[in-house]
Every structure is written in structure tokens, then in C-alpha cells.
Amino acid sequence: MTRVVIIGAGFGGIAAADALLKAGFDDIVILEKASSSGGVWRDNSYPGCACDVPAPLYSLSFALNPDWSRRYPPHGEILAYLRGYAEKTGIRVRYDAEVASAVWADGSWGISLVGGEILQADVLIPAVGQLSRPSIPALPGIESFNGVAVHTAHWTPEVPIDGKRIAVIGTGASAIQLVPSIAGKAAHITVFQRTAPWTVPKPDRRYGRLRRAANRRIPALMKLSRLATWGLTLVPGAALAGNRPVNALVRGYSWAQRRWQVRDPELRAKVTPDEPIGCKRLLFTNAWLPALARPDVALVTEKIIAVTPDGVRTADGTDHPCDTLIYGTGFAATEFLAPMRITGRDGTLLADVWSEGAHAYLGLAVPGFPNMFLVYGPNTNTGNTSVIYFHEAQARWIAQAVRRVAAGDILDVRREVAAAYDSEIQSRLSTSVWTACQSWYRTAAGRIVTNWPGSAREYARRTADLNPADFLPRGGTGG
């Protein structure tokens, strides 16, 4: 019996567990530190939270949902979809089970939970993703703030909005959904922007009763919609990959949106990006720019230098009063698996191996850490399509790996194989749009550790078949 422990009950963990169950493995448990499943969709419940990938594609390919209410479904529907599928398939999840550390010894993994319990597993699958640890800037004076400060990923219904003066730090995917949703409820909103994001109109629409009934009656319609949606993602994908005509088309589309929705030349200048498309996620929105143009919303581009008891102070000396401070500052995407302590062969700490930035063969396997396979690992993020597609490709590869473990293998990827792969990925990234981007994509050592440099199809092709020659012979320590 092959014992498998998966860490994390989000889309990645559920996809991996499903693939293993279908492959005939049933000694599987997901350890989830929270009291419920859902990953990023459990943690993010701020007003306006919704998917920025169309529903036909932001779904498990083998569990298409006929009942989405719209093309870009809201947070609650996605969470219910994921939880419903996990419950239907009988995936076993242990809640309130936070992993503190994992140690490879004597051919298996010893996994220590916060609280002291130790589990043993033949295979360890960390599926905590890149969006599990909120990034909160260390602002001078924050401890003196008299109001409420909260990150969008720590939202609760008790966060005071109505009639309050709100400060929102950040202009990424969370902020562009949040601000339009609370504008008009808050007394005033001040948005602090470091760099302007690229935005394009969001082709959203409601799915009516007839559409949903047709999907249930003729499932092929959902597959057709998924295929069409996949084709649409090729446009921003080509722009990110450096296709000049397509890049120019997307830039023009974004320019037209700003021209139409922002009539004030001064505000339009503030919301015009000065970096290449792809340095931050391309954002789909119809409401963001009109919200910024409201008289009760202000966009501030001066650098924040301190938080005062009553608000935020910027470098020009202006004090911006607020009652509620909201961080829309994203996640510590480069800090993979932290704060867990993972120890591989010969007492090697994963944190030491990744001291200059995380890396893994195919984003899945790290030399010196046998039978550990990552979901949503280094360099497997996508800026233009559904990350669930990547999760499924990884899950299929992991199922092949676990079959070999069940047959008696210990899979430890060869160092030269992993090094050659990492060199290729970093080289491709260094000659792409990301080389012109600033620090949020890079570690202190200058490595880009989050993004995948090619197409989603390429990644699926490269992970389609596990190559046994990529791994050391059983018991090997060199390579």
C-alpha cells in the first residue's frame, strides 16, 4: 500500500488527489491547515471577488459545470464548485492539520503537524500553491494606526466599509474588483498606486436559464465553449510571448478603453502603464477606470512613507485620512512552501537549496528530495490562461510517478537533468518580456521563479510522459 500525503485542499491538491484515485491509489489524505477546503477561494471573500479567467476554462476538464451563472463567476460559485466536486468523489481531507515540517529518512517521509503529531508517507505532494501567503508591506507606523487594517485575503464581513474613509494599497487583480464594489458605500476611497496595470474590457455576460438547461442536456456544448475560450486566451498569450502585431493590438485595445472611460487627462496619465505588457497580470475589467473617475475616489501615485494614527502619509508630505486600511498587495509568490521546514537526503534543507530562488524540474521535482512532487511549483504560473490546466498536467505526471513508487522505485531527479532544465527556463525568461520587469517577478538573486516562459500546450506536452532516465537508480545519491 503506497501512502500519499498531499498538503493543501485547493484546486491543485484536489486535482492531484483525483488523478491518484483514478489511478487506483486509495491511501491518500489531504492535510489542510484551515477548517475548510477551497484554497485561495476560501481565503479571498472580499466584495467583488470573482474569477478573471472565463468559467468554461477555469474548471476541471473532467468536471465541467453546467450551472455557472455567468462567464466570470463570483467567488462563492467557484468555492461551491470545488468543494462539491471533492465531496462527490470522496477525497479525504483532514482539516485544521497544519504541516510544520517534513523529513525524508529510511525511504519515507515523516510529516510533523503543528501540535506534534507525526504521519508517515511514501509520497509527499505539497500543493500549497503560489497564492497562499499574503504579502503585507512593512509600513512605518502601522502599529500606531487607530483604524482597522486588513489584507484582501484575510477579509471578514466585519471589515468596516459603509460610511468609512477607506485607503486601498495596490492596484492589482484584487483591488480592481474591490474598489468598484465598495465605491458609493464608503464615504471616500483613496487608492495608492505604485505602477499602473494593463487593463482591457472584460467580456462578461450572464448565463441564462436556457443556456444552463442546454448545458445539462447537451454536455458537448460545454466542451465547445471551453475550446472557444481556450482560443481566446491565445491572444493575450501571444502578446506576452512578444508577438509584435498581437502585442500592438492588445495595447491599442487597452488605450481605447482608457480613452473612452477616463475623460480627465491627468487621471488618464496616471492610469497609463509605463512597463511592457506582462510585467503584471493583464487585468480584465469594465468597472475599474470608471470607479477611479468618481468624485469620491482618489488615485494617489506618491510613495507611501508612513502610516499615522489617522491615515497614510505620502512622500510629498500629504496626510490622507482613513478609517480602514486595505492591503490589495497580492501574495509572497516567490516564497514557496514557507514556513514549512522540508528536509531531504543527508539532512539537506530545502530552504538552503532554494536560498537564491526556488527551482524544480518541470516545476515538480527537486534533486535530493525523493518522492516529493510539487503542484503549482516554481515556474509553473501562467499570465494568460487557466492555472487549472497546469494543475491537471502536473496531476497526470504525478500519477505516473506514484505508480513507479508503488512498483518499488524511489524517484530522485538527477541533478544534471534539473540543472539543465533550470538553465533553459531562466535563459528563456531572460530574453522575454519579463527581463524588462521590476522586482515583483524576481528574487534578490535576480531569478524569475514564478512564471512559465512558454505556452500551456508546451507544458502539457513536456509533462505528458515521465522519463525514468531523468531519475537516479534506486538508492542512488549522485548524479
N, C-alpha and C positions, 0 to 999 in steps of 0.2 A: 504494500500500500504506500503510494507516494503522497507525502504530506505537503500541502501547499498553503502558505500564508500570504495573503495579499494585504497590503496596507493602504487603506483608503477606499471609501464606498461612493466615489463619484463615478462619472461616465467611464473613466479609464479602468477602475477596479471592477466595475460591473461587466465591462466588455471582456476583460481578461478571465473573470470567473465563468462567464457564459461560454467562452471558447473552450475552456478546460472541461466544463461539464459536458459539452457536446462531444469532446474527445474521449469521454469515458472516465474522467477522473472525478471522484466524489468526496475525497478527503480534503476539502477546500474550506477555508474560513477567511472572511474579510475582517480585518481589525479596523475599527473606525473610532477615532478619538472622541467624536461628538456623540450625542444621544440619538441621532437620526442620520440617514443617508442623504446623498444629494450633492456633496462636494461644494463647488463654487455656487451652485444654485440653491443650496441650503443657506450658505453664509451671506449671500447677497440678496437682500429683500427690500432695498431702498425704493422709494417712489419712482416709478417709471422703468424699473429694471426689466429688461427684455433681451431677447437674443438679437445679435447683429448679424447672424447667418440665417438665411431662409429656412423655415421649418422642414421642407422636404429633404434638405441636406443635413440639417442639424438633428439627425435621428440615426438610430442604429439601422443599418441597411436591411437587417433581417427582422426588424420590428417597426415598420413604417406605421405611422399613426394617422388614421383617417379623420380624427376628430380635432385637429388643430383649429383654433378659432380664427387665425389669421396667418399670413405668410411669415411674419416675425412675431412668434408667440411670446406672451409675457412670462415672467419668472415662474409664477405659480403653475402654469400648464407644463412647463418643462420639468419642474421638480416632480409633479404628479406623474408624468410620463416615465421618468427614470425610476422612481420608487415603485410604480405599478409593474414595470417590467421585471424588476428584481424580485418582487414578491411573487409574481406569476411563475417565474422559473425556479423558485425555491432556493435562491442563492443565500447561503448562510452568512449572516453578519453579526459580529459581536460589537455592540455599542459601548461607549464610554471605556474603550480599550486603547489607550494611547501608548504607542511604542516609544520607549526611551532609548533602547539600543538593540543591536543585533550583532552576534559574534559567530563567525564560522570556525568550527572546531570539530574534529573527528568525523568529517564527512557530512555534517548537517549544520543548520543554523539554530542557534539559541537566541530566542527573541524575548527580551525583557520588557514587560509593561510597566508603566508608571504605577507604583503600588507594590511592585516586587514579584508578581507572577512571571514565570518563565515558560515559554512554549518552545517546542522543538519542531523544525520543519526541514524537509529535504530541499524545498524550493522557496525562495523569498522573492516576492514581487512587490516592490514599492510602487504604488500608484497614487502618490500624493500630488502629482502634477506640478505645474509652474505657477499656479494661481492660488496657492493655499495659505501663503503668509503675507498679510497686508504690509505694504511699505508705508511707514509713517515717518515723515521727516522730523529730525530733531530741531525743533524751533526754539530759539532762546526765549525764555519767559513763559513757556506754555504752562508750567506749573502754577503760574500766578493767575491764569485765566479764570474769571468768575463764572463763565457760562459752561455750556456742555460742548465737549469736543468728541467727535466720533468719526471713524472711518466708514466708508460706504459698506465694507464687508462685515462690519460689526453693528449693522443697523438694527434698531428695535422700534416698535411702534411708539415708544415713549419719547423718541427724539423730538424736541420742541421745534415746530415749524410755523404753525399758524400765528400770524401777527408778530413774528420774531424777525430780528435783523440777522441774516444768515451770511456767513463767509464760506465760500467753497474754494478749496485749494486744488487746482488741477483742471485740465480741460481734455481729459481722455474719455474713454468709452463710457465710464460710469457717470462722469459729470455731464456729458451731453444728453444723457437720459434723465438724470436727476433734476437739473436746473429747470427745464421746461415744465416738469411735473409739479414743482413747488412754486414756480413763479405765479404770482397772484394770490397765493395763500400766505406767503411770507410778507412781512412789511417791506423788506428790501433785501436784495441779494447782491453781494459783491463777489465776483468771480476773479480769482487770481490765476493768471496765465503765465507759464514760463515760455512755452512755444506754441504757436497756433497749429492745430491739427488740420490735416487734409480731410475735407468732408465732401460728400456727394449726396444727391437726393436719395431718399430711402423708398424703394418701390414696394411699399407695404399695401396690403389690402385685406379686407375681411374675407373669410371663407364662410359662405352662407350655408344654410341647412341643406340645400340641394347638392352643393359641392361635397359636403361631408357624407351625405347619403350615397352619392355616386362612388366616392372612395371606398365605402364599406362594401358596396355591391360589386364594384369592378376594381380590385386591388391593383390591376395593371396601370390604372390611371395615376396612382401614387408613384409607381416606378417611372412612368413617363415624366411626371412633374419633377422627380428627383434628377433625371437625366437632363432635362432642360435647365434646371437650376445649376447643375454642375457646369453646363456650358457657359452660363453667365459668369461664373467665377473665373473663367479663363481670361476675362477682360482685365480685371484688376491684377490678376496673376501675371499677365504679360507685361503690364505696366511696371510691376515690381521687379520683374526679371530684366528690365532695361529695353523692352521693345519700344523704340522711339515713337513710331506713329501712334501706338496704343497709349503710351505714356502721355503724349500730347493730347489725345482725345480725352483722357481722364482729367488732365489738368484743365482743359477747356470746359469740361462739364462742371468741375468744381468752381472755376472762375465765374461761369454763368450763374451758378447758384448764389455765390456771394454778391454778384452784381444785382440780381433780382431781389434777394431777401434783405440786403443791407444797403439802405439808401444813403446813410451817413458816411461820407468819405473817410472821416477819421476812424470810425469804428471798423470800416471795411479794411483799412490798412492794418489795424490790429489783428484781424482775424485772417489775414493773408499769410499762408505759410512761407517760410524762407528756407526750408530744407527740402530735399528730394522726397517724392512720394515713396513711402515705405519706411522712413525713419521712425514713424509711429504708425500704428494701425490706421488704415483708411476707414473713416467712420461714415456710416450711413445714417442720415438724419434729415427730417423735414422741419424740426421744431427748434433746433439749437440756435441758429442765427436769428430767427425772429425773437426768441427769448432774450438774447443779448441786446436786441434793439429796444426792448421795453424800457419805459422811463423808471421803473422800479428795479432795474437790473443794471449793474455797472461792471465793466470789464477792466481790470487793472493789470498792467503789464510790468509795473515796477517790482523789483525784487523785494520779497519779504525779509525784513531784518530782525523782527521780534514780534512776540505776542505780548500784549499788555493785559492788565486785568479786565479791560473793557473792549478789546478788539485786536486788530492786526496793524502793525506799523510797517511801512514800506521805506525803501531807500531814499525816497525824496522827502522823508520826514512826515508824510501824511499818516494820520491815525484813522483807521477805518473801523468804526464801532460795529460790534456784532454781539449777539446773544448766544448763537450756536455756530460752532466751527466744524465744518465737514471736510474731511480729507477724501478727495477723489484722486488719490495719488497712486492707485494701482497696487502692484504686488512685487515682492522681492523675488522676481522670476529667476535671477541668477543664483540664488541660494538653495540649490537642490538638496532635498532630504533633510535640511536643517529643521529642528535642532537635534534630530536623531543622531546617535553615535553608531556608525557602522564599521565593524572590524572584520577584515578579510584574512587571507592567508598570512601566517607569520606575524600576526598582530598588527598588520598594516591598517591604518585608519583611512577611511575614505576621504575624510576632511583634509588629510595631508596630501593624498593623491590629487585632490581637486583644489589645492591651495591657490593655483593661478587660474582656476576656472574649470567647471565640470566638463567632462568628456566621456563618451561611451560609444562603443562600436554599434553602429546603426541606431544610436540613442538607447540601446538596450542592454549591453553587457560591458562590464569594466574588468580589465585584467586584474587578477589577484582576488576577485570576489566571485568564487564559483557558485553556480546555480542561483545567481541573483540576476533577475531580469527586470528592467525598468519599463514602466508605462509613462509616456509623456516625458521622456528623459531629455538629456541635453541635445540641442539642435534638432528638435522634432516639432517645434512650433510653426504655425503657418499664419501668414498675414492676409490670406485672401480666400480661404475655403474653410470647410469644417474640420476642426481638430479631431472630431469623432472618426473621420475617415482614417486618420493616422492611428488612433487607438485600435481600430479594428485590424489594421495591418499588423500592428505590434502584437495584438492578442493571438492572431493566427501563427505568427512566428514563435511566440512563447509556447503555444500548444505543441508545436513541433519539438521545442527544446525540452519540455516536460516529458514527452514521450521517450526521448533519449535518456533522460534521468531515470525514468521508470525502468528502462532496459538495463540500467546499471552504470551509465556514464556519469561523470562529473564534468560539467561544462564550464571551463575556464578559458575565456578567449585569449588567443596568443597576443602577446604584447606588440609584436611587429605588425600584426594584422590591424589591431586597434590603432596603432600609431600612424600607419599608412592611411587609414580611413580618416582619422582626425586631421592629418595634414591636408588631405584632399578637401575636406569640408571647410577648414579655415582658409585655404587658398581660394576656394570659390567665393566664399563670403567676402574676402578682402578685395575682390575685383568686382563686387556687385554694388548695389545701391547702399548697402549697409556700411561700406567703408567711409561714406561721407556723413554718417550719422554720429550723434553725440553719445554721451556716456551710458544712457539707459540700456543700450544693447550690449555693452562691453563690461568686462571685469576690470579690476585695477591693472591687471597684466595686459590688457588690450585685446583679450579674446572675446569673440562673439559666441555665446554659449546657448542661446535660446533658439534661434531661427534655423530652419532648414533652407538650403540655398537653391533647391530645385523645385520641380513640380510634385504635386501629391502623387501623381501616377508613377513618377520615378521612384518615390519612396516605397510605394506598394510593390513595385517590381523588384526592388532590391531586397525587400524583406519577405518575398513570396516563398523562398526555399532556404531553409537553414543549411549551411555548408559545414559538415563535420570537420573539414580540414581547417576551419578557422579556429578550432579549439585544441588545447593541449590534449595529449593522450591521458587517459585516466591516471590520476596520481601525479601527473607532470607538474613541475614547478618552474620550468624555464620558459623559453620562447621569446 
